[in-house]
């Protein structure tokens, strides 16, 4: 075991600050309390409000938790086209909300 370590190189990186946690499927389910955004039932899937087939991305504001039946019913349509209403407006969680859970 050496008694002295020598620094060969030093890399400076910028700290990237973000206002909240990165998007994840589990994060969406936690944010929505595992409740379907359409019917309020138990949710295990994620639904894109603007379908990914139409350019919708995996973002906090474009995804909600949905039960399998509602997700299947909506398909690749928007909620308005499918005649479905969101029970709440999706929001990006803050670090405070993420740590609190």
Secondary structure, DSSP 8 states (H G I E B T S, - for coil): --S---------------SS----HHHHHHHTTTB-TTT-SB--EEEESS-GGGT--S-TTTEEEE-HHHHHHHTTS-HHHHT---SS------HHHHHH-
